[in-house]
Amino acid sequence: MSWEKKRLVIVGGGSGIARRIAVDAAAAGAEVVLAGRNPAEFTDPGIRPEFADLGDESSLKALAEEVGELDYLVTLAAAPANGPFTTLERDAVARAFDAKVIGPMMLAKHFAPRFREGGAIVLFSGVAAWRPMPERAVMATTNGAVAFLAEALAVDLAPVRVNAVSPGIVDSGAWDGLGEAKDEFFRRTAETNPARRVGTTADVSAATLSLLANPFVTGTTLHVDGGARLS
Ligand SMILES: NC(=O)c1ccc[n+]([C@@H]2O[C@H](COP(=O)([O-])OP(=O)(O)OC[C@H]3O[C@@H](n4cnc5c(N)ncnc54)[C@H](OP(=O)(O)O)[C@@H]3O)[C@@H](O)[C@H]2O)c1
């Protein structure tokens, strides 16, 4: 399929994976809108920056009105509320659900009437749902909810197709805060992962673009995790 003249809206532009999808789609000829809370940081050539906060429905409505018609929508923000369960703060849990679940629901609400024929949505889940770990309960729950949301919206918004991507550990910039411990974390991850490596933003971008383009895939979660959920 040709990406020429296809309009792709990506929300959660602060994510390293988002930026890679935006660059790859633009290089393939798509008209790309990259939306997030800090659009001044989205300076890639040929990509239109817009404001969107998944915790603020009015900003998502305004984005939909500004964009008008579209072919594809990808939402991949995350606001993890990790840590000991006994210290969990309600506001942090609400932000985590806004970024992954409630915000994407509101996006779908405002964008649904605007899809051209063949339109599709990709939501972002994550391996934590299938491999729960201590101090990651909120992450596991939001990611799990995304997989069910993709199934429910595939039925509710049909014929707009709705799928989810579930990445494993990906070198997207999200782990840079580990500092020197990052290399060791990636080495240990690669050791146990059936693919024997961590993921790249290119791996996830290719899977996302293929889900958007394939006209007969809907209601599916595609695991781009190197088999991590099986290890
Ligand atoms: N990287 C991995 O190893 C991995 C593993 C499993 C799943 N995933 C999933 O894949 C997706 C992309 O991951 P990533 O590593 O590229 O991203 P990331 O580094 O986790 O960044 C996510 C970005 O979401 C943005 N965000 C948070 N709350 C938002 C809100 N309310 N509205 C709009 N944007 C908001 C933040 O950017 P601003 O602060 O600039 O707004 C943040 O930098 C996420 O859903 C993540 O959970 C990633």
The ligand as a Gaussian input file, in Angstrom:
#p B3LYP/6-31G(d) Opt

LIG

0 1
 N       10.285000       1.443000      25.892000
 C        9.926000       0.251000      26.379000
 O       10.777000      -0.558000      26.792000
 C        8.465000      -0.129000      26.435000
 C        8.116000      -1.377000      26.958000
 C        6.764000      -1.752000      27.017000
 C        5.791000      -0.867000      26.569000
 N        6.166000       0.352000      26.078000
 C        5.104000       1.278000      25.669000
 O        5.352000       1.841000      24.391000
 C        4.883000       3.187000      24.382000
 C        5.989000       4.116000      23.957000
 O        7.104000       3.897000      24.814000
 P        8.393000       4.841000      24.800000
 O        9.429000       4.118000      25.552000
 O        8.664000       5.317000      23.432000
 O        7.821000       6.109000      25.569000
 P        8.182000       6.730000      26.986000
 O        9.611000       7.110000      27.011000
 O        7.594000       5.884000      28.044000
 O        7.390000       8.109000      26.859000
 C        6.044000       8.198000      26.984000
 C        5.720000       9.675000      26.848000
 O        4.330000       9.862000      27.022000
 C        4.150000      11.240000      27.220000
 N        2.978000      11.460000      28.049000
 C        2.775000      11.073000      29.336000
 N        1.578000      11.487000      29.754000
 C        1.008000      12.135000      28.700000
 C       -0.232000      12.792000      28.528000
 N       -1.129000      12.906000      29.520000
 N       -0.511000      13.343000      27.326000
 C        0.382000      13.263000      26.302000
 N        1.593000      12.667000      26.417000
 C        1.881000      12.126000      27.620000
 C        5.393000      11.768000      27.927000
 O        5.960000      12.822000      27.165000
 P        5.844000      14.349000      27.657000
 O        6.234000      14.357000      29.095000
 O        6.763000      15.099000      26.744000
 O        4.414000      14.716000      27.451000
 C        6.329000      10.578000      27.913000
 O        7.644000      10.927000      27.612000
 C        4.364000       3.497000      25.793000
 O        2.971000       3.309000      25.807000
 C        5.051000       2.447000      26.643000
 O        4.338000       2.099000      27.810000
 C        7.468000       0.743000      25.993000

